[in-house]
Amino acid sequence: MPDTASASADSSSAACGAGVVLDLTVLLGLPGVGRRRDSPVLKRLLGVFVAEMGRNVGQVRAAFAQGDRQALAWLLHRMKSSATAMGALGLGALARRLEARLKAGLPLAPDDG
């Protein structure tokens, strides 16, 4: 698997740009990966995750634009779970925050989209 992220010298996180995108500790601990960065299972899981998140982001944008809070809450719940399970902790936290705002009946700002 090509290494498109670099591991930090003082942590086991994959960094991309200014922030941590995927936590390698989580990724390498996934069932079937066996703590191997070159694991075929890891490559397959990452491919599925990236494709799924691409679709989900498009659906979230559409639901946000349409003001469909119910669809948005459902999509964010799915994204929160998938992202957290795959080590995309920042994305998971963002989805959790937006889902909580929706559940509380709070309005979403354009910046949230």
DSSP file (Angstrom, degrees, kcal/mol; ACC not computed):
  #  RESIDUE AA STRUCTURE BP1 BP2  ACC     N-H-->O    O-->H-N    N-H-->O    O-->H-N    TCO  KAPPA ALPHA  PHI   PSI    X-CA   Y-CA   Z-CA
    1    1 A M              0   0    0      0, 0.0     2,-0.1     0, 0.0    38,-0.0   0.000 360.0 360.0 360.0 128.8    0.0    0.0    0.0
    2    2 A P        -     0   0    0      0, 0.0     2,-1.1     0, 0.0     3,-0.1  -0.412 360.0-126.9 -65.6 140.9    1.5    3.4   -0.9
    3    3 A D        +     0   0    0      1,-0.2    34,-0.0    -2,-0.1     0, 0.0  -0.765  38.4 164.7 -92.4  98.9    2.2    5.5    2.1
    4    4 A T        +     0   0    0     -2,-1.1     2,-0.3     2,-0.0    -1,-0.2   0.513  63.4  57.6 -92.6  -5.9    0.4    8.8    1.4
    5    5 A A  S    S-     0   0    0     -3,-0.1     2,-0.4    11,-0.1    11,-0.2  -0.896  79.0-132.3-120.7 153.1    0.6    9.9    5.0
    6    6 A S  E     -A   15   0A   0      9,-1.6     9,-2.8    -2,-0.3     2,-0.4  -0.863  18.6-125.0-106.9 141.3    3.7   10.4    7.2
    7    7 A A  E     -A   14   0A   0     -2,-0.4     7,-0.2     7,-0.2     5,-0.1  -0.673  28.5-118.1 -83.3 133.7    4.0    9.0   10.7
    8    8 A S    >   -     0   0    0      5,-1.7     3,-0.7    -2,-0.4     5,-0.1  -0.411  15.0-130.3 -67.4 144.6    4.9   11.5   13.3
    9    9 A A  T 3  S+     0   0    0      1,-0.2    -1,-0.1    -2,-0.1    -2,-0.0   0.809 106.7  38.9 -68.3 -29.3    8.2   10.9   15.1
   10   10 A D  T 3  S+     0   0    0      3,-0.1     2,-0.3     0, 0.0    -1,-0.2   0.310 122.5  32.2-107.6  10.2    6.6   11.3   18.5
   11   11 A S  S <  S-     0   0    0     -3,-0.7     0, 0.0     2,-0.1     0, 0.0  -0.942  74.5-118.8-150.2 173.3    3.3    9.6   17.9
   12   12 A S  S    S+     0   0    0     -2,-0.3    13,-0.7    -5,-0.1    12,-0.5  -0.169  72.7 117.7-108.7  39.9    1.8    6.8   15.8
   13   13 A S  E     - B   0  23A   0     10,-0.2    -5,-1.7    11,-0.2     2,-0.6  -0.791  66.0-123.2-105.9 148.5   -0.6    9.0   13.9
   14   14 A A  E     -AB   7  22A   0      8,-2.6     7,-1.5    -2,-0.3     8,-1.0  -0.808  32.1-156.9 -88.7 123.9   -0.7    9.6   10.2
   15   15 A A  E     +AB   6  20A   0     -9,-2.8    -9,-1.6    -2,-0.6     2,-0.4  -0.815  17.8 176.3-107.4 143.3   -0.4   13.3    9.5
   16   16 A C  E >   - B   0  19A   0      3,-1.8     3,-1.0    -2,-0.4     2,-0.2  -0.944  62.9 -32.5-143.4 119.1   -1.5   15.1    6.4
   17   17 A G  T 3  S-     0   0    0     -2,-0.4     4,-0.1     1,-0.2    -2,-0.0  -0.503 121.1 -23.0  70.4-137.0   -1.2   18.8    6.2
   18   18 A A  T 3  S+     0   0    0     -2,-0.2     2,-0.3    -3,-0.1    -1,-0.2   0.669 125.8  39.8 -86.4 -17.6   -1.6   20.6    9.5
   19   19 A G  E <  S-B   16   0A   0     -3,-1.0    -3,-1.8     0, 0.0     2,-0.4  -0.815  89.0 -87.3-133.0 169.4   -3.6   18.0   11.4
   20   20 A V  E     +B   15   0A   0     -2,-0.3    70,-0.3    -5,-0.2    -5,-0.2  -0.608  37.4 175.5 -75.8 128.2   -4.0   14.3   12.1
   21   21 A V  E     +     0   0A   0     -7,-1.5     2,-0.4    -2,-0.4    70,-0.3   0.859  68.0  17.1 -98.9 -52.7   -6.2   12.7    9.5
   22   22 A L  E    S-B   14   0A   0     -8,-1.0    -8,-2.6    66,-0.2     2,-0.8  -0.989  71.1-134.5-127.7 130.0   -6.0    9.0   10.4
   23   23 A D  E >>  -B   13   0A   0     64,-2.2     4,-2.2    -2,-0.4     3,-0.5  -0.733  12.4-158.1 -82.7 112.0   -4.8    7.6   13.7
   24   24 A L  H 3> S+     0   0    0     -2,-0.8     4,-3.1   -12,-0.5     5,-0.2   0.804  89.5  63.5 -63.0 -29.7   -2.5    4.7   12.8
   25   25 A T  H 3> S+     0   0    0    -13,-0.7     4,-0.8     2,-0.2    -1,-0.2   0.923 108.2  41.6 -59.8 -43.1   -2.9    3.1   16.2
   26   26 A V  H X4 S+     0   0    0     -3,-0.5     3,-0.5     2,-0.2     4,-0.4   0.944 116.1  49.0 -68.1 -48.6   -6.6    2.6   15.4
   27   27 A L  H >< S+     0   0    0     -4,-2.2     3,-1.4     1,-0.2    -2,-0.2   0.922 111.8  47.4 -58.6 -46.7   -6.0    1.5   11.8
   28   28 A L  H 3< S+     0   0    0     -4,-3.1     7,-1.6     1,-0.3    -1,-0.2   0.700 108.4  57.3 -71.7 -17.5   -3.4   -1.0   12.8
   29   29 A G  T << S+     0   0    0     -4,-0.8    -1,-0.3    -3,-0.5    -2,-0.2   0.431  79.1 118.9 -90.4  -0.1   -5.6   -2.4   15.5
   30   30 A L  S X> S-     0   0    0     -3,-1.4     3,-2.0    -4,-0.4     4,-0.6  -0.361  80.3 -89.6 -65.5 145.8   -8.5   -3.2   13.2
   31   31 A P  T 34 S+     0   0    0      0, 0.0    -1,-0.1     0, 0.0    -2,-0.1  -0.303 113.0  16.6 -56.3 133.5   -9.4   -6.9   13.0
   32   32 A G  T 34 S+     0   0    0     -3,-0.1     9,-0.3     1,-0.0    10,-0.2   0.265 101.6  93.7  89.4 -11.6   -7.5   -8.7   10.3
   33   33 A V  T X4  -     0   0    0     -3,-2.0     3,-1.3     8,-0.1     9,-0.1   0.829  68.5-157.1 -83.6 -33.8   -4.8   -6.0   10.0
   34   34 A G  T 3<  -     0   0    0     -4,-0.6    -5,-0.1     1,-0.3     3,-0.1   0.804  62.0 -70.2  62.7  31.2   -2.4   -7.6   12.4
   35   35 A R  T 3  S+     0   0    0     -7,-1.6     2,-0.5    -5,-0.3    -1,-0.3   0.736  99.8 135.8  59.8  24.6   -0.6   -4.3   13.1
   36   36 A R    X   -     0   0    0     -3,-1.3     3,-1.5    -8,-0.2    -1,-0.2  -0.913  48.6-157.8-109.2 122.4    0.9   -4.4    9.6
   37   37 A R  T 3  S+     0   0    0     -2,-0.5    -1,-0.1     1,-0.3    -2,-0.1   0.758  97.3  52.9 -66.3 -23.6    0.9   -1.2    7.5
   38   38 A D  T 3  S+     0   0    0     -5,-0.1    -1,-0.3     4,-0.1    -3,-0.0   0.205  79.3 138.2 -96.6  16.2    1.2   -3.3    4.4
   39   39 A S    <>  -     0   0    0     -3,-1.5     4,-2.0     1,-0.1     5,-0.1  -0.402  52.9-143.7 -65.0 130.2   -1.9   -5.5    5.2
   40   40 A P  H  > S+     0   0    0      0, 0.0     4,-2.3     0, 0.0     5,-0.2   0.844 103.2  57.2 -61.0 -32.3   -4.2   -6.3    2.3
   41   41 A V  H  > S+     0   0    0     -9,-0.3     4,-2.9     2,-0.2     5,-0.2   0.920 105.7  49.4 -64.1 -42.7   -7.1   -6.0    4.7
   42   42 A L  H  > S+     0   0    0      2,-0.2     4,-2.7     1,-0.2     5,-0.2   0.923 110.2  50.5 -62.5 -44.4   -6.1   -2.5    5.7
   43   43 A K  H  X S+     0   0    0     -4,-2.0     4,-2.0     1,-0.2    -1,-0.2   0.919 113.3  45.7 -59.0 -44.5   -5.8   -1.5    2.0
   44   44 A R  H  X S+     0   0    0     -4,-2.3     4,-2.3     2,-0.2    -2,-0.2   0.926 113.1  49.4 -65.8 -45.3   -9.3   -2.9    1.3
   45   45 A L  H  X S+     0   0    0     -4,-2.9     4,-2.7     1,-0.2    -2,-0.2   0.907 111.0  49.6 -62.1 -42.0  -10.8   -1.2    4.4
   46   46 A L  H  X S+     0   0    0     -4,-2.7     4,-2.8     2,-0.2     5,-0.2   0.894 109.5  52.0 -64.4 -39.1   -9.3    2.1    3.6
   47   47 A G  H  X S+     0   0    0     -4,-2.0     4,-2.1    -5,-0.2    -2,-0.2   0.927 112.6  44.5 -61.9 -44.8  -10.6    1.9    0.0
   48   48 A V  H  X S+     0   0    0     -4,-2.3     4,-2.8     2,-0.2     5,-0.2   0.917 113.9  51.0 -64.4 -43.5  -14.1    1.2    1.2
   49   49 A F  H  X S+     0   0    0     -4,-2.7     4,-2.9     2,-0.2     5,-0.2   0.927 110.5  47.4 -61.5 -47.1  -13.9    3.9    3.8
   50   50 A V  H  X S+     0   0    0     -4,-2.8     4,-2.1     2,-0.2    -1,-0.2   0.921 114.6  46.6 -62.5 -44.1  -12.7    6.6    1.4
   51   51 A A  H  X S+     0   0    0     -4,-2.1     4,-2.0    -5,-0.2    -2,-0.2   0.926 114.4  47.5 -63.5 -44.4  -15.4    5.7   -1.1
   52   52 A E  H  X S+     0   0    0     -4,-2.8     4,-2.8     1,-0.2    -2,-0.2   0.913 111.9  49.2 -64.6 -43.4  -18.1    5.6    1.6
   53   53 A M  H  X S+     0   0    0     -4,-2.9     4,-2.8     2,-0.2     5,-0.2   0.874 107.9  55.1 -66.4 -35.6  -17.0    8.9    3.1
   54   54 A G  H  X S+     0   0    0     -4,-2.1     4,-1.7    -5,-0.2    -1,-0.2   0.934 112.1  43.0 -60.4 -45.7  -17.0   10.5   -0.4
   55   55 A R  H  X S+     0   0    0     -4,-2.0     4,-2.2     2,-0.2    -2,-0.2   0.926 114.5  50.9 -64.9 -44.5  -20.6    9.5   -0.9
   56   56 A N  H  X S+     0   0    0     -4,-2.8     4,-2.9     1,-0.2     5,-0.2   0.897 107.1  52.5 -62.7 -41.3  -21.6   10.5    2.6
   57   57 A V  H  X S+     0   0    0     -4,-2.8     4,-2.5     1,-0.2    -1,-0.2   0.918 110.2  49.1 -61.7 -42.7  -20.1   14.0    2.3
   58   58 A G  H  X S+     0   0    0     -4,-1.7     4,-2.0    -5,-0.2    -1,-0.2   0.906 113.1  46.6 -61.7 -41.7  -22.1   14.5   -0.9
   59   59 A Q  H  X S+     0   0    0     -4,-2.2     4,-2.6     2,-0.2    -2,-0.2   0.868 111.1  52.0 -69.4 -36.8  -25.3   13.4    0.8
   60   60 A V  H  X S+     0   0    0     -4,-2.9     4,-2.8     2,-0.2     5,-0.2   0.928 109.6  49.7 -63.9 -44.7  -24.6   15.5    3.8
   61   61 A R  H  X S+     0   0    0     -4,-2.5     4,-2.5    -5,-0.2    -2,-0.2   0.913 112.4  47.5 -60.1 -42.4  -24.1   18.6    1.7
   62   62 A A  H  X S+     0   0    0     -4,-2.0     4,-2.0     2,-0.2    -2,-0.2   0.926 113.2  47.1 -65.9 -45.0  -27.3   17.9   -0.2
   63   63 A A  H  X>S+     0   0    0     -4,-2.6     5,-2.4     2,-0.2     4,-0.7   0.898 113.1  49.9 -63.8 -40.2  -29.3   17.3    3.0
   64   64 A F  H ><5S+     0   0    0     -4,-2.8     3,-0.8     1,-0.2    -2,-0.2   0.928 110.8  49.1 -63.0 -45.6  -27.8   20.5    4.5
   65   65 A A  H 3<5S+     0   0    0     -4,-2.5    -1,-0.2     1,-0.2    -2,-0.2   0.844 114.5  45.5 -63.1 -34.4  -28.7   22.5    1.4
   66   66 A Q  H 3<5S-     0   0    0     -4,-2.0    -1,-0.2    -5,-0.2    -2,-0.2   0.532 109.5-122.6 -86.4  -7.3  -32.3   21.2    1.5
   67   67 A G  T <<5 +     0   0    0     -3,-0.8     2,-1.5    -4,-0.7    -3,-0.2   0.761  55.0 157.1  71.1  24.4  -32.7   21.7    5.2
   68   68 A D     >< +     0   0    0     -5,-2.4     4,-2.4    -6,-0.2    -1,-0.2  -0.637  12.6 174.4 -86.2  85.8  -33.5   18.0    5.7
   69   69 A R  H  > S+     0   0    0     -2,-1.5     4,-2.6     1,-0.2    -1,-0.2   0.830  74.3  54.7 -64.8 -34.5  -32.5   17.7    9.4
   70   70 A Q  H  > S+     0   0    0      2,-0.2     4,-2.0     1,-0.2    -1,-0.2   0.946 112.5  41.9 -66.6 -47.5  -33.7   14.1    9.7
   71   71 A A  H  > S+     0   0    0      1,-0.2     4,-2.6     2,-0.2     5,-0.2   0.898 114.8  52.8 -64.5 -39.8  -31.6   12.9    6.8
   72   72 A L  H  X S+     0   0    0     -4,-2.4     4,-2.7     1,-0.2     5,-0.2   0.918 108.5  49.0 -62.6 -45.0  -28.7   15.0    8.0
   73   73 A A  H  X S+     0   0    0     -4,-2.6     4,-2.1     2,-0.2    -1,-0.2   0.908 112.5  48.5 -61.8 -42.4  -28.9   13.5   11.5
   74   74 A W  H  X S+     0   0    0     -4,-2.0     4,-2.0     2,-0.2    -2,-0.2   0.925 113.5  46.5 -64.0 -45.1  -29.0   10.0   10.1
   75   75 A L  H  X S+     0   0    0     -4,-2.6     4,-2.8     1,-0.2    -2,-0.2   0.912 112.3  49.9 -64.5 -43.3  -26.0   10.6    7.8
   76   76 A L  H  X S+     0   0    0     -4,-2.7     4,-2.9     1,-0.2    -1,-0.2   0.878 107.9  54.3 -64.5 -36.6  -24.0   12.3   10.5
   77   77 A H  H  X S+     0   0    0     -4,-2.1     4,-1.9    -5,-0.2    -1,-0.2   0.933 111.4  45.2 -61.5 -45.6  -24.6    9.4   12.9
   78   78 A R  H  X S+     0   0    0     -4,-2.0     4,-2.6     2,-0.2     5,-0.2   0.926 114.2  48.3 -62.8 -45.6  -23.3    6.9   10.3
   79   79 A M  H  X S+     0   0    0     -4,-2.8     4,-3.0     1,-0.2     5,-0.3   0.907 108.6  54.6 -62.5 -41.8  -20.3    9.1    9.5
   80   80 A K  H  X S+     0   0    0     -4,-2.9     4,-2.0     1,-0.2     5,-0.2   0.930 112.4  43.1 -57.2 -47.4  -19.5    9.5   13.2
   81   81 A S  H  X S+     0   0    0     -4,-1.9     4,-2.2     2,-0.2    -2,-0.2   0.940 117.6  43.8 -66.8 -48.5  -19.4    5.7   13.7
   82   82 A S  H  X S+     0   0    0     -4,-2.6     4,-1.7     2,-0.2     6,-0.2   0.925 114.9  48.5 -64.1 -45.7  -17.5    4.9   10.6
   83   83 A A  H  <>S+     0   0    0     -4,-3.0     5,-2.5    -5,-0.2     4,-0.5   0.925 113.2  46.7 -63.0 -45.5  -15.0    7.7   11.0
   84   84 A T  H ><5S+     0   0    0     -4,-2.0     3,-1.1    -5,-0.3    -1,-0.2   0.912 111.0  51.9 -64.2 -42.1  -14.3    6.9   14.6
   85   85 A A  H 3<5S+     0   0    0     -4,-2.2    -1,-0.2     1,-0.2    -2,-0.2   0.817 112.3  46.8 -63.6 -30.8  -13.9    3.1   13.9
   86   86 A M  T 3<5S-     0   0    0     -4,-1.7    -1,-0.2    -5,-0.2    -2,-0.2   0.400 120.3-105.0 -94.2   2.1  -11.4    3.9   11.1
   87   87 A G  T < 5S+     0   0    0     -3,-1.1   -64,-2.2    -4,-0.5     2,-1.8   0.563  79.8 132.0  88.3   7.3   -9.3    6.3   13.1
   88   88 A A     >< +     0   0    0     -5,-2.5     4,-2.4    -6,-0.2     5,-0.2  -0.548  27.4 164.2 -86.9  70.4  -10.5    9.5   11.4
   89   89 A L  H  >  +     0   0    0     -2,-1.8     4,-2.3     1,-0.2    -1,-0.2   0.814  65.3  53.0 -67.3 -34.4  -11.1   11.0   14.9
   90   90 A G  H  > S+     0   0    0    -69,-0.3     4,-2.2   -70,-0.3    -1,-0.2   0.920 112.1  45.7 -65.7 -43.5  -11.4   14.6   13.8
   91   91 A L  H  > S+     0   0    0    -70,-0.3     4,-2.5     2,-0.2    -2,-0.2   0.900 112.9  51.2 -65.0 -41.1  -14.1   13.7   11.3
   92   92 A G  H  X S+     0   0    0     -4,-2.4     4,-2.3     1,-0.2    -2,-0.2   0.903 110.3  48.9 -62.2 -41.4  -15.8   11.6   13.9
   93   93 A A  H  X S+     0   0    0     -4,-2.3     4,-2.4     2,-0.2    -2,-0.2   0.893 111.1  49.9 -66.4 -40.1  -15.8   14.4   16.4
   94   94 A L  H  X S+     0   0    0     -4,-2.2     4,-2.5     2,-0.2     5,-0.2   0.934 112.0  47.3 -63.9 -46.0  -17.1   16.9   13.8
   95   95 A A  H  X S+     0   0    0     -4,-2.5     4,-2.5     1,-0.2    -2,-0.2   0.899 112.1  51.0 -62.0 -40.2  -20.0   14.6   12.9
   96   96 A R  H  X S+     0   0    0     -4,-2.3     4,-2.3     2,-0.2    -2,-0.2   0.911 110.5  49.2 -63.2 -42.8  -20.7   14.0   16.6
   97   97 A R  H  X S+     0   0    0     -4,-2.4     4,-2.0     2,-0.2    -2,-0.2   0.927 113.9  44.6 -63.6 -45.6  -20.8   17.7   17.3
   98   98 A L  H  X S+     0   0    0     -4,-2.5     4,-2.1     2,-0.2    -2,-0.2   0.890 112.3  52.0 -67.3 -38.9  -23.2   18.4   14.4
   99   99 A E  H  X S+     0   0    0     -4,-2.5     4,-2.6    -5,-0.2    -1,-0.2   0.910 109.1  50.8 -62.2 -41.7  -25.4   15.4   15.3
  100  100 A A  H  X S+     0   0    0     -4,-2.3     4,-1.9     1,-0.2     6,-0.2   0.891 108.3  52.1 -64.0 -39.7  -25.7   16.7   18.9
  101  101 A R  H  <>S+     0   0    0     -4,-2.0     5,-2.3     2,-0.2     4,-0.3   0.913 111.4  47.4 -61.9 -42.0  -26.7   20.2   17.6
  102  102 A L  H ><5S+     0   0    0     -4,-2.1     3,-1.6     1,-0.2    -2,-0.2   0.933 111.1  50.0 -64.5 -46.0  -29.4   18.6   15.5
  103  103 A K  H 3<5S+     0   0    0     -4,-2.6    -1,-0.2     1,-0.3    -2,-0.2   0.828 108.7  53.4 -62.6 -31.7  -30.7   16.5   18.3
  104  104 A A  T 3<5S-     0   0    0     -4,-1.9    -1,-0.3    -5,-0.2    -2,-0.2   0.499 115.7-117.3 -80.7  -3.7  -30.8   19.5   20.6
  105  105 A G  T < 5 +     0   0    0     -3,-1.6    -3,-0.2    -4,-0.3    -2,-0.1   0.641  62.9 151.2  77.8  14.0  -32.9   21.4   18.0
  106  106 A L      < -     0   0    0     -5,-2.3    -1,-0.3    -6,-0.2     2,-0.1  -0.497  49.4-108.7 -78.7 147.5  -30.2   24.0   17.5
  107  107 A P        -     0   0    0      0, 0.0     2,-0.4     0, 0.0    -1,-0.1  -0.418  27.9-126.9 -71.3 151.4  -29.9   25.7   14.1
  108  108 A L        -     0   0    0     -2,-0.1   -10,-0.0   -44,-0.1     5,-0.0  -0.843  19.9-138.3 -98.2 136.8  -27.0   24.9   11.9
  109  109 A A    >>  -     0   0    0     -2,-0.4     3,-1.7     1,-0.1     4,-0.7  -0.540  25.9-108.8 -88.6 157.9  -24.9   27.8   10.7
  110  110 A P  G >4 S+     0   0    0      0, 0.0     3,-0.9     0, 0.0    -1,-0.1   0.837 120.3  62.8 -53.9 -32.4  -23.6   27.9    7.1
  111  111 A D  G 34 S+     0   0    0      1,-0.2    -3,-0.0     2,-0.2     0, 0.0   0.789  94.5  61.8 -63.2 -27.2  -20.1   27.3    8.6
  112  112 A D  G <4        0   0    0     -3,-1.7    -1,-0.2     1,-0.3   -14,-0.1   0.778 360.0 360.0 -69.8 -26.2  -21.4   23.9    9.8
  113  113 A G    <<        0   0    0     -3,-0.9    -1,-0.3    -4,-0.7    -2,-0.2   0.478 360.0 360.0 -77.5 360.0  -22.0   22.8    6.2
